Amino acid sequence: MTQQDIFELIVANTREIMPGLDQHSFKPEDRLADLGANSIDRADIVMMTLEALSLRIPLVELANARNIGELSALLHAKCA
């Protein structure tokens, strides 16, 4: 799975959790918090993405991701 595939998976999960963003054009620089996702929403999005990727890693390892692009890069590195 490419980093772009993971980015698109995060976007799909974000749209599922936050249906108000259906028309939003996501960019790698987007921050979930800036898009209105509270801490529970963000945790749900990350957990759904980890589950879809069959990854079991501590969430603390993803805490340094500042935006969706960085999150997808970190997850891509874990898939390798």
PyMOL Python script that loads the backbone (N, CA, C, O; Angstrom):
from pymol import cmd

cmd.read_pdbstr("""\
ATOM      1  N   MET A   1       0.851  -1.181   0.000  1.00  0.00           N
ATOM      2  CA  MET A   1       0.000   0.000   0.000  1.00  0.00           C
ATOM      3  C   MET A   1       0.892   1.237   0.000  1.00  0.00           C
ATOM      4  O   MET A   1       1.849   1.325   0.769  1.00  0.00           O
ATOM      5  N   THR A   2       0.571   2.183  -0.864  1.00  0.00           N
ATOM      6  CA  THR A   2       1.388   3.392  -0.963  1.00  0.00           C
ATOM      7  C   THR A   2       0.979   4.403   0.102  1.00  0.00           C
ATOM      8  O   THR A   2      -0.064   4.272   0.742  1.00  0.00           O
ATOM      9  N   GLN A   3       1.822   5.407   0.274  1.00  0.00           N
ATOM     10  CA  GLN A   3       1.489   6.469   1.225  1.00  0.00           C
ATOM     11  C   GLN A   3       0.226   7.201   0.767  1.00  0.00           C
ATOM     12  O   GLN A   3      -0.582   7.612   1.599  1.00  0.00           O
ATOM     13  N   GLN A   4       0.048   7.366  -0.536  1.00  0.00           N
ATOM     14  CA  GLN A   4      -1.167   8.012  -1.056  1.00  0.00           C
ATOM     15  C   GLN A   4      -2.406   7.178  -0.730  1.00  0.00           C
ATOM     16  O   GLN A   4      -3.454   7.730  -0.394  1.00  0.00           O
ATOM     17  N   ASP A   5      -2.291   5.846  -0.828  1.00  0.00           N
ATOM     18  CA  ASP A   5      -3.415   4.966  -0.469  1.00  0.00           C
ATOM     19  C   ASP A   5      -3.794   5.153   0.999  1.00  0.00           C
ATOM     20  O   ASP A   5      -4.974   5.197   1.349  1.00  0.00           O
ATOM     21  N   ILE A   6      -2.781   5.260   1.846  1.00  0.00           N
ATOM     22  CA  ILE A   6      -3.031   5.445   3.282  1.00  0.00           C
ATOM     23  C   ILE A   6      -3.654   6.812   3.528  1.00  0.00           C
ATOM     24  O   ILE A   6      -4.567   6.937   4.345  1.00  0.00           O
ATOM     25  N   PHE A   7      -3.175   7.832   2.833  1.00  0.00           N
ATOM     26  CA  PHE A   7      -3.777   9.171   2.944  1.00  0.00           C
ATOM     27  C   PHE A   7      -5.255   9.101   2.582  1.00  0.00           C
ATOM     28  O   PHE A   7      -6.093   9.653   3.296  1.00  0.00           O
ATOM     29  N   GLU A   8      -5.582   8.433   1.487  1.00  0.00           N
ATOM     30  CA  GLU A   8      -6.976   8.327   1.047  1.00  0.00           C
ATOM     31  C   GLU A   8      -7.809   7.523   2.038  1.00  0.00           C
ATOM     32  O   GLU A   8      -8.996   7.803   2.209  1.00  0.00           O
ATOM     33  N   LEU A   9      -7.216   6.539   2.689  1.00  0.00           N
ATOM     34  CA  LEU A   9      -7.909   5.773   3.717  1.00  0.00           C
ATOM     35  C   LEU A   9      -8.231   6.664   4.919  1.00  0.00           C
ATOM     36  O   LEU A   9      -9.334   6.607   5.462  1.00  0.00           O
ATOM     37  N   ILE A  10      -7.267   7.484   5.330  1.00  0.00           N
ATOM     38  CA  ILE A  10      -7.497   8.428   6.433  1.00  0.00           C
ATOM     39  C   ILE A  10      -8.622   9.396   6.064  1.00  0.00           C
ATOM     40  O   ILE A  10      -9.486   9.693   6.889  1.00  0.00           O
ATOM     41  N   VAL A  11      -8.610   9.885   4.828  1.00  0.00           N
ATOM     42  CA  VAL A  11      -9.657  10.800   4.362  1.00  0.00           C
ATOM     43  C   VAL A  11     -11.022  10.109   4.409  1.00  0.00           C
ATOM     44  O   VAL A  11     -11.997  10.695   4.880  1.00  0.00           O
ATOM     45  N   ALA A  12     -11.094   8.874   3.926  1.00  0.00           N
ATOM     46  CA  ALA A  12     -12.364   8.141   3.930  1.00  0.00           C
ATOM     47  C   ALA A  12     -12.865   7.935   5.355  1.00  0.00           C
ATOM     48  O   ALA A  12     -14.057   8.092   5.621  1.00  0.00           O
ATOM     49  N   ASN A  13     -11.970   7.587   6.270  1.00  0.00           N
ATOM     50  CA  ASN A  13     -12.357   7.393   7.663  1.00  0.00           C
ATOM     51  C   ASN A  13     -12.783   8.705   8.302  1.00  0.00           C
ATOM     52  O   ASN A  13     -13.703   8.729   9.120  1.00  0.00           O
ATOM     53  N   THR A  14     -12.127   9.786   7.939  1.00  0.00           N
ATOM     54  CA  THR A  14     -12.487  11.101   8.459  1.00  0.00           C
ATOM     55  C   THR A  14     -13.883  11.484   7.987  1.00  0.00           C
ATOM     56  O   THR A  14     -14.686  12.003   8.762  1.00  0.00           O
ATOM     57  N   ARG A  15     -14.165  11.230   6.731  1.00  0.00           N
ATOM     58  CA  ARG A  15     -15.502  11.550   6.204  1.00  0.00           C
ATOM     59  C   ARG A  15     -16.577  10.691   6.859  1.00  0.00           C
ATOM     60  O   ARG A  15     -17.705  11.148   7.047  1.00  0.00           O
ATOM     61  N   GLU A  16     -16.237   9.448   7.210  1.00  0.00           N
ATOM     62  CA  GLU A  16     -17.211   8.588   7.880  1.00  0.00           C
ATOM     63  C   GLU A  16     -17.523   9.102   9.285  1.00  0.00           C
ATOM     64  O   GLU A  16     -18.681   9.116   9.702  1.00  0.00           O
ATOM     65  N   ILE A  17     -16.485   9.526  10.013  1.00  0.00           N
ATOM     66  CA  ILE A  17     -16.660  10.020  11.378  1.00  0.00           C
ATOM     67  C   ILE A  17     -17.254  11.434  11.381  1.00  0.00           C
ATOM     68  O   ILE A  17     -18.023  11.793  12.272  1.00  0.00           O
ATOM     69  N   MET A  18     -16.887  12.218  10.382  1.00  0.00           N
ATOM     70  CA  MET A  18     -17.317  13.624  10.326  1.00  0.00           C
ATOM     71  C   MET A  18     -18.007  13.889   8.985  1.00  0.00           C
ATOM     72  O   MET A  18     -17.394  14.450   8.078  1.00  0.00           O
ATOM     73  N   PRO A  19     -19.267  13.493   8.854  1.00  0.00           N
ATOM     74  CA  PRO A  19     -19.958  13.619   7.571  1.00  0.00           C
ATOM     75  C   PRO A  19     -20.062  15.049   7.040  1.00  0.00           C
ATOM     76  O   PRO A  19     -20.310  15.240   5.850  1.00  0.00           O
ATOM     77  N   GLY A  20     -19.881  16.032   7.874  1.00  0.00           N
ATOM     78  CA  GLY A  20     -19.921  17.418   7.428  1.00  0.00           C
ATOM     79  C   GLY A  20     -18.758  17.795   6.523  1.00  0.00           C
ATOM     80  O   GLY A  20     -18.756  18.872   5.926  1.00  0.00           O
ATOM     81  N   LEU A  21     -17.769  16.911   6.418  1.00  0.00           N
ATOM     82  CA  LEU A  21     -16.601  17.188   5.579  1.00  0.00           C
ATOM     83  C   LEU A  21     -16.672  16.483   4.226  1.00  0.00           C
ATOM     84  O   LEU A  21     -15.660  16.353   3.538  1.00  0.00           O
ATOM     85  N   ASP A  22     -17.865  16.030   3.844  1.00  0.00           N
ATOM     86  CA  ASP A  22     -18.021  15.306   2.580  1.00  0.00           C
ATOM     87  C   ASP A  22     -17.507  16.087   1.381  1.00  0.00           C
ATOM     88  O   ASP A  22     -16.958  15.496   0.451  1.00  0.00           O
ATOM     89  N   GLN A  23     -17.673  17.392   1.386  1.00  0.00           N
ATOM     90  CA  GLN A  23     -17.279  18.207   0.243  1.00  0.00           C
ATOM     91  C   GLN A  23     -15.889  18.840   0.405  1.00  0.00           C
ATOM     92  O   GLN A  23     -15.408  19.536  -0.489  1.00  0.00           O
ATOM     93  N   HIS A  24     -15.255  18.591   1.551  1.00  0.00           N
ATOM     94  CA  HIS A  24     -13.936  19.185   1.800  1.00  0.00           C
ATOM     95  C   HIS A  24     -12.895  18.542   0.884  1.00  0.00           C
ATOM     96  O   HIS A  24     -12.887  17.324   0.706  1.00  0.00           O
ATOM     97  N   SER A  25     -12.034  19.346   0.315  1.00  0.00           N
ATOM     98  CA  SER A  25     -10.923  18.858  -0.496  1.00  0.00           C
ATOM     99  C   SER A  25      -9.700  18.716   0.413  1.00  0.00           C
ATOM    100  O   SER A  25      -9.025  19.698   0.722  1.00  0.00           O
ATOM    101  N   PHE A  26      -9.430  17.496   0.830  1.00  0.00           N
ATOM    102  CA  PHE A  26      -8.361  17.249   1.789  1.00  0.00           C
ATOM    103  C   PHE A  26      -6.985  17.438   1.158  1.00  0.00           C
ATOM    104  O   PHE A  26      -6.752  17.096  -0.002  1.00  0.00           O
ATOM    105  N   LYS A  27      -6.087  17.993   1.965  1.00  0.00           N
ATOM    106  CA  LYS A  27      -4.690  18.194   1.584  1.00  0.00           C
ATOM    107  C   LYS A  27      -3.816  17.584   2.680  1.00  0.00           C
ATOM    108  O   LYS A  27      -4.251  17.495   3.828  1.00  0.00           O
ATOM    109  N   PRO A  28      -2.599  17.164   2.350  1.00  0.00           N
ATOM    110  CA  PRO A  28      -1.722  16.579   3.370  1.00  0.00           C
ATOM    111  C   PRO A  28      -1.474  17.517   4.555  1.00  0.00           C
ATOM    112  O   PRO A  28      -1.205  17.047   5.661  1.00  0.00           O
ATOM    113  N   GLU A  29      -1.560  18.827   4.342  1.00  0.00           N
ATOM    114  CA  GLU A  29      -1.303  19.792   5.418  1.00  0.00           C
ATOM    115  C   GLU A  29      -2.475  19.929   6.381  1.00  0.00           C
ATOM    116  O   GLU A  29      -2.335  20.560   7.429  1.00  0.00           O
ATOM    117  N   ASP A  30      -3.624  19.354   6.050  1.00  0.00           N
ATOM    118  CA  ASP A  30      -4.802  19.486   6.912  1.00  0.00           C
ATOM    119  C   ASP A  30      -4.562  18.830   8.266  1.00  0.00           C
ATOM    120  O   ASP A  30      -4.012  17.733   8.360  1.00  0.00           O
ATOM    121  N   ARG A  31      -4.990  19.532   9.310  1.00  0.00           N
ATOM    122  CA  ARG A  31      -4.943  18.991  10.672  1.00  0.00           C
ATOM    123  C   ARG A  31      -6.356  18.612  11.073  1.00  0.00           C
ATOM    124  O   ARG A  31      -7.287  19.400  10.904  1.00  0.00           O
ATOM    125  N   LEU A  32      -6.521  17.401  11.607  1.00  0.00           N
ATOM    126  CA  LEU A  32      -7.855  16.952  12.000  1.00  0.00           C
ATOM    127  C   LEU A  32      -8.495  17.895  13.005  1.00  0.00           C
ATOM    128  O   LEU A  32      -9.693  18.165  12.923  1.00  0.00           O
ATOM    129  N   ALA A  33      -7.715  18.400  13.950  1.00  0.00           N
ATOM    130  CA  ALA A  33      -8.255  19.322  14.949  1.00  0.00           C
ATOM    131  C   ALA A  33      -8.766  20.602  14.280  1.00  0.00           C
ATOM    132  O   ALA A  33      -9.811  21.126  14.665  1.00  0.00           O
ATOM    133  N   ASP A  34      -8.041  21.103  13.289  1.00  0.00           N
ATOM    134  CA  ASP A  34      -8.466  22.313  12.587  1.00  0.00           C
ATOM    135  C   ASP A  34      -9.738  22.085  11.779  1.00  0.00           C
ATOM    136  O   ASP A  34     -10.484  23.024  11.503  1.00  0.00           O
ATOM    137  N   LEU A  35      -9.980  20.828  11.402  1.00  0.00           N
ATOM    138  CA  LEU A  35     -11.187  20.494  10.643  1.00  0.00           C
ATOM    139  C   LEU A  35     -12.388  20.264  11.557  1.00  0.00           C
ATOM    140  O   LEU A  35     -13.490  19.988  11.083  1.00  0.00           O
ATOM    141  N   GLY A  36     -12.173  20.378  12.874  1.00  0.00           N
ATOM    142  CA  GLY A  36     -13.263  20.248  13.824  1.00  0.00           C
ATOM    143  C   GLY A  36     -13.341  18.915  14.538  1.00  0.00           C
ATOM    144  O   GLY A  36     -14.290  18.666  15.280  1.00  0.00           O
ATOM    145  N   ALA A  37     -12.354  18.050  14.324  1.00  0.00           N
ATOM    146  CA  ALA A  37     -12.351  16.742  14.986  1.00  0.00           C
ATOM    147  C   ALA A  37     -11.894  16.894  16.433  1.00  0.00           C
ATOM    148  O   ALA A  37     -10.810  17.412  16.701  1.00  0.00           O
ATOM    149  N   ASN A  38     -12.732  16.437  17.363  1.00  0.00           N
ATOM    150  CA  ASN A  38     -12.315  16.459  18.764  1.00  0.00           C
ATOM    151  C   ASN A  38     -11.415  15.253  19.040  1.00  0.00           C
ATOM    152  O   ASN A  38     -11.157  14.455  18.138  1.00  0.00           O
ATOM    153  N   SER A  39     -10.947  15.116  20.248  1.00  0.00           N
ATOM    154  CA  SER A  39      -9.979  14.054  20.561  1.00  0.00           C
ATOM    155  C   SER A  39     -10.571  12.661  20.338  1.00  0.00           C
ATOM    156  O   SER A  39      -9.858  11.753  19.912  1.00  0.00           O
ATOM    157  N   ILE A  40     -11.847  12.484  20.615  1.00  0.00           N
ATOM    158  CA  ILE A  40     -12.487  11.177  20.395  1.00  0.00           C
ATOM    159  C   ILE A  40     -12.594  10.894  18.899  1.00  0.00           C
ATOM    160  O   ILE A  40     -12.325   9.779  18.454  1.00  0.00           O
ATOM    161  N   ASP A  41     -12.988  11.907  18.126  1.00  0.00           N
ATOM    162  CA  ASP A  41     -13.047  11.744  16.667  1.00  0.00           C
ATOM    163  C   ASP A  41     -11.688  11.350  16.114  1.00  0.00           C
ATOM    164  O   ASP A  41     -11.582  10.437  15.296  1.00  0.00           O
ATOM    165  N   ARG A  42     -10.654  12.043  16.563  1.00  0.00           N
ATOM    166  CA  ARG A  42      -9.300  11.768  16.057  1.00  0.00           C
ATOM    167  C   ARG A  42      -8.871  10.351  16.416  1.00  0.00           C
ATOM    168  O   ARG A  42      -8.294   9.648  15.587  1.00  0.00           O
ATOM    169  N   ALA A  43      -9.149   9.931  17.644  1.00  0.00           N
ATOM    170  CA  ALA A  43      -8.798   8.572  18.059  1.00  0.00           C
ATOM    171  C   ALA A  43      -9.555   7.547  17.224  1.00  0.00           C
ATOM    172  O   ALA A  43      -8.984   6.535  16.815  1.00  0.00           O
ATOM    173  N   ASP A  44     -10.830   7.800  16.969  1.00  0.00           N
ATOM    174  CA  ASP A  44     -11.623   6.884  16.145  1.00  0.00           C
ATOM    175  C   ASP A  44     -11.062   6.782  14.730  1.00  0.00           C
ATOM    176  O   ASP A  44     -10.962   5.687  14.177  1.00  0.00           O
ATOM    177  N   ILE A  45     -10.702   7.909  14.151  1.00  0.00           N
ATOM    178  CA  ILE A  45     -10.154   7.926  12.790  1.00  0.00           C
ATOM    179  C   ILE A  45      -8.857   7.126  12.741  1.00  0.00           C
ATOM    180  O   ILE A  45      -8.656   6.318  11.834  1.00  0.00           O
ATOM    181  N   VAL A  46      -7.985   7.347  13.707  1.00  0.00           N
ATOM    182  CA  VAL A  46      -6.699   6.631  13.734  1.00  0.00           C
ATOM    183  C   VAL A  46      -6.927   5.144  13.965  1.00  0.00           C
ATOM    184  O   VAL A  46      -6.299   4.319  13.301  1.00  0.00           O
ATOM    185  N   MET A  47      -7.806   4.785  14.888  1.00  0.00           N
ATOM    186  CA  MET A  47      -8.061   3.372  15.174  1.00  0.00           C
ATOM    187  C   MET A  47      -8.674   2.665  13.962  1.00  0.00           C
ATOM    188  O   MET A  47      -8.310   1.527  13.667  1.00  0.00           O
ATOM    189  N   MET A  48      -9.590   3.319  13.266  1.00  0.00           N
ATOM    190  CA  MET A  48     -10.180   2.732  12.064  1.00  0.00           C
ATOM    191  C   MET A  48      -9.115   2.514  10.991  1.00  0.00           C
ATOM    192  O   MET A  48      -9.125   1.506  10.285  1.00  0.00           O
ATOM    193  N   THR A  49      -8.208   3.463  10.881  1.00  0.00           N
ATOM    194  CA  THR A  49      -7.145   3.357   9.883  1.00  0.00           C
ATOM    195  C   THR A  49      -6.186   2.224  10.246  1.00  0.00           C
ATOM    196  O   THR A  49      -5.803   1.429   9.388  1.00  0.00           O
ATOM    197  N   LEU A  50      -5.802   2.155  11.517  1.00  0.00           N
ATOM    198  CA  LEU A  50      -4.922   1.064  11.956  1.00  0.00           C
ATOM    199  C   LEU A  50      -5.573  -0.289  11.715  1.00  0.00           C
ATOM    200  O   LEU A  50      -4.916  -1.228  11.266  1.00  0.00           O
ATOM    201  N   GLU A  51      -6.847  -0.389  12.008  1.00  0.00           N
ATOM    202  CA  GLU A  51      -7.565  -1.651  11.814  1.00  0.00           C
ATOM    203  C   GLU A  51      -7.600  -2.032  10.334  1.00  0.00           C
ATOM    204  O   GLU A  51      -7.383  -3.193   9.984  1.00  0.00           O
ATOM    205  N   ALA A  52      -7.870  -1.064   9.474  1.00  0.00           N
ATOM    206  CA  ALA A  52      -7.920  -1.327   8.034  1.00  0.00           C
ATOM    207  C   ALA A  52      -6.563  -1.774   7.496  1.00  0.00           C
ATOM    208  O   ALA A  52      -6.487  -2.550   6.543  1.00  0.00           O
ATOM    209  N   LEU A  53      -5.492  -1.275   8.118  1.00  0.00           N
ATOM    210  CA  LEU A  53      -4.133  -1.631   7.701  1.00  0.00           C
ATOM    211  C   LEU A  53      -3.605  -2.866   8.426  1.00  0.00           C
ATOM    212  O   LEU A  53      -2.492  -3.317   8.159  1.00  0.00           O
ATOM    213  N   SER A  54      -4.399  -3.407   9.338  1.00  0.00           N
ATOM    214  CA  SER A  54      -3.987  -4.554  10.169  1.00  0.00           C
ATOM    215  C   SER A  54      -2.708  -4.252  10.937  1.00  0.00           C
ATOM    216  O   SER A  54      -1.832  -5.107  11.065  1.00  0.00           O
ATOM    217  N   LEU A  55      -2.611  -3.033  11.445  1.00  0.00           N
ATOM    218  CA  LEU A  55      -1.456  -2.615  12.242  1.00  0.00           C
ATOM    219  C   LEU A  55      -1.833  -2.575  13.715  1.00  0.00           C
ATOM    220  O   LEU A  55      -2.924  -2.140  14.083  1.00  0.00           O
ATOM    221  N   ARG A  56      -0.914  -3.034  14.543  1.00  0.00           N
ATOM    222  CA  ARG A  56      -1.099  -2.944  16.002  1.00  0.00           C
ATOM    223  C   ARG A  56       0.116  -2.210  16.553  1.00  0.00           C
ATOM    224  O   ARG A  56       1.156  -2.810  16.824  1.00  0.00           O
ATOM    225  N   ILE A  57      -0.036  -0.913  16.712  1.00  0.00           N
ATOM    226  CA  ILE A  57       1.056  -0.099  17.252  1.00  0.00           C
ATOM    227  C   ILE A  57       0.475   0.835  18.307  1.00  0.00           C
ATOM    228  O   ILE A  57      -0.693   1.218  18.228  1.00  0.00           O
ATOM    229  N   PRO A  58       1.285   1.198  19.288  1.00  0.00           N
ATOM    230  CA  PRO A  58       0.802   2.133  20.317  1.00  0.00           C
ATOM    231  C   PRO A  58       0.508   3.510  19.702  1.00  0.00           C
ATOM    232  O   PRO A  58       1.277   4.017  18.886  1.00  0.00           O
ATOM    233  N   LEU A  59      -0.603   4.093  20.105  1.00  0.00           N
ATOM    234  CA  LEU A  59      -0.984   5.401  19.570  1.00  0.00           C
ATOM    235  C   LEU A  59       0.054   6.470  19.860  1.00  0.00           C
ATOM    236  O   LEU A  59       0.177   7.442  19.114  1.00  0.00           O
ATOM    237  N   VAL A  60       0.802   6.292  20.947  1.00  0.00           N
ATOM    238  CA  VAL A  60       1.821   7.286  21.300  1.00  0.00           C
ATOM    239  C   VAL A  60       2.874   7.408  20.185  1.00  0.00           C
ATOM    240  O   VAL A  60       3.499   8.458  20.040  1.00  0.00           O
ATOM    241  N   GLU A  61       3.067   6.352  19.409  1.00  0.00           N
ATOM    242  CA  GLU A  61       4.037   6.410  18.309  1.00  0.00           C
ATOM    243  C   GLU A  61       3.569   7.334  17.180  1.00  0.00           C
ATOM    244  O   GLU A  61       4.367   7.741  16.335  1.00  0.00           O
ATOM    245  N   LEU A  62       2.286   7.660  17.170  1.00  0.00           N
ATOM    246  CA  LEU A  62       1.732   8.519  16.123  1.00  0.00           C
ATOM    247  C   LEU A  62       1.488   9.943  16.610  1.00  0.00           C
ATOM    248  O   LEU A  62       1.033  10.795  15.848  1.00  0.00           O
ATOM    249  N   ALA A  63       1.787  10.195  17.867  1.00  0.00           N
ATOM    250  CA  ALA A  63       1.473  11.484  18.488  1.00  0.00           C
ATOM    251  C   ALA A  63       2.236  12.654  17.873  1.00  0.00           C
ATOM    252  O   ALA A  63       1.786  13.795  17.976  1.00  0.00           O
ATOM    253  N   ASN A  64       3.364  12.402  17.243  1.00  0.00           N
ATOM    254  CA  ASN A  64       4.155  13.497  16.681  1.00  0.00           C
ATOM    255  C   ASN A  64       3.675  13.948  15.306  1.00  0.00           C
ATOM    256  O   ASN A  64       4.168  14.943  14.775  1.00  0.00           O
ATOM    257  N   ALA A  65       2.723  13.230  14.726  1.00  0.00           N
ATOM    258  CA  ALA A  65       2.200  13.636  13.417  1.00  0.00           C
ATOM    259  C   ALA A  65       1.426  14.939  13.575  1.00  0.00           C
ATOM    260  O   ALA A  65       0.476  15.015  14.354  1.00  0.00           O
ATOM    261  N   ARG A  66       1.837  15.963  12.830  1.00  0.00           N
ATOM    262  CA  ARG A  66       1.202  17.277  12.946  1.00  0.00           C
ATOM    263  C   ARG A  66       0.027  17.462  11.993  1.00  0.00           C
ATOM    264  O   ARG A  66      -0.778  18.376  12.167  1.00  0.00           O
ATOM    265  N   ASN A  67      -0.073  16.590  10.980  1.00  0.00           N
ATOM    266  CA  ASN A  67      -1.154  16.725  10.006  1.00  0.00           C
ATOM    267  C   ASN A  67      -1.420  15.366   9.351  1.00  0.00           C
ATOM    268  O   ASN A  67      -0.756  14.376   9.660  1.00  0.00           O
ATOM    269  N   ILE A  68      -2.386  15.335   8.458  1.00  0.00           N
ATOM    270  CA  ILE A  68      -2.773  14.071   7.833  1.00  0.00           C
ATOM    271  C   ILE A  68      -1.636  13.509   6.980  1.00  0.00           C
ATOM    272  O   ILE A  68      -1.448  12.294   6.924  1.00  0.00           O
ATOM    273  N   GLY A  69      -0.892  14.368   6.327  1.00  0.00           N
ATOM    274  CA  GLY A  69       0.232  13.914   5.508  1.00  0.00           C
ATOM    275  C   GLY A  69       1.297  13.221   6.341  1.00  0.00           C
ATOM    276  O   GLY A  69       1.808  12.170   5.954  1.00  0.00           O
ATOM    277  N   GLU A  70       1.632  13.807   7.483  1.00  0.00           N
ATOM    278  CA  GLU A  70       2.638  13.200   8.359  1.00  0.00           C
ATOM    279  C   GLU A  70       2.119  11.893   8.954  1.00  0.00           C
ATOM    280  O   GLU A  70       2.877  10.937   9.119  1.00  0.00           O
ATOM    281  N   LEU A  71       0.828  11.854   9.276  1.00  0.00           N
ATOM    282  CA  LEU A  71       0.236  10.628   9.794  1.00  0.00           C
ATOM    283  C   LEU A  71       0.318   9.517   8.752  1.00  0.00           C
ATOM    284  O   LEU A  71       0.677   8.384   9.075  1.00  0.00           O
ATOM    285  N   SER A  72      -0.013   9.838   7.507  1.00  0.00           N
ATOM    286  CA  SER A  72       0.056   8.820   6.469  1.00  0.00           C
ATOM    287  C   SER A  72       1.497   8.356   6.246  1.00  0.00           C
ATOM    288  O   SER A  72       1.727   7.178   5.971  1.00  0.00           O
ATOM    289  N   ALA A  73       2.468   9.262   6.362  1.00  0.00           N
ATOM    290  CA  ALA A  73       3.871   8.877   6.206  1.00  0.00           C
ATOM    291  C   ALA A  73       4.317   7.947   7.332  1.00  0.00           C
ATOM    292  O   ALA A  73       5.005   6.957   7.081  1.00  0.00           O
ATOM    293  N   LEU A  74       3.929   8.258   8.571  1.00  0.00           N
ATOM    294  CA  LEU A  74       4.278   7.397   9.704  1.00  0.00           C
ATOM    295  C   LEU A  74       3.653   6.014   9.555  1.00  0.00           C
ATOM    296  O   LEU A  74       4.314   5.007   9.808  1.00  0.00           O
ATOM    297  N   LEU A  75       2.401   5.957   9.152  1.00  0.00           N
ATOM    298  CA  LEU A  75       1.731   4.670   8.977  1.00  0.00           C
ATOM    299  C   LEU A  75       2.338   3.883   7.819  1.00  0.00           C
ATOM    300  O   LEU A  75       2.467   2.661   7.885  1.00  0.00           O
ATOM    301  N   HIS A  76       2.704   4.589   6.774  1.00  0.00           N
ATOM    302  CA  HIS A  76       3.341   3.926   5.636  1.00  0.00           C
ATOM    303  C   HIS A  76       4.662   3.287   6.046  1.00  0.00           C
ATOM    304  O   HIS A  76       4.981   2.178   5.617  1.00  0.00           O
ATOM    305  N   ALA A  77       5.418   3.980   6.867  1.00  0.00           N
ATOM    306  CA  ALA A  77       6.693   3.439   7.352  1.00  0.00           C
ATOM    307  C   ALA A  77       6.459   2.184   8.215  1.00  0.00           C
ATOM    308  O   ALA A  77       7.268   1.257   8.198  1.00  0.00           O
ATOM    309  N   LYS A  78       5.352   2.165   8.966  1.00  0.00           N
ATOM    310  CA  LYS A  78       5.039   1.004   9.817  1.00  0.00           C
ATOM    311  C   LYS A  78       4.575  -0.184   8.995  1.00  0.00           C
ATOM    312  O   LYS A  78       4.694  -1.325   9.442  1.00  0.00           O
ATOM    313  N   CYS A  79       4.053   0.058   7.809  1.00  0.00           N
ATOM    314  CA  CYS A  79       3.576  -1.020   6.938  1.00  0.00           C
ATOM    315  C   CYS A  79       4.727  -1.736   6.242  1.00  0.00           C
ATOM    316  O   CYS A  79       4.584  -2.882   5.814  1.00  0.00           O
ATOM    317  N   ALA A  80       5.845  -1.073   6.130  1.00  0.00           N
ATOM    318  CA  ALA A  80       6.970  -1.639   5.386  1.00  0.00           C
ATOM    319  C   ALA A  80       7.649  -2.780   6.123  1.00  0.00           C
ATOM    320  O   ALA A  80       8.614  -3.355   5.618  1.00  0.00           O
TER     321      ALA A  80
END
""", "prot")
cmd.dss("prot")
cmd.show_as("cartoon", "prot")
cmd.util.cbc("prot")
cmd.orient("prot")
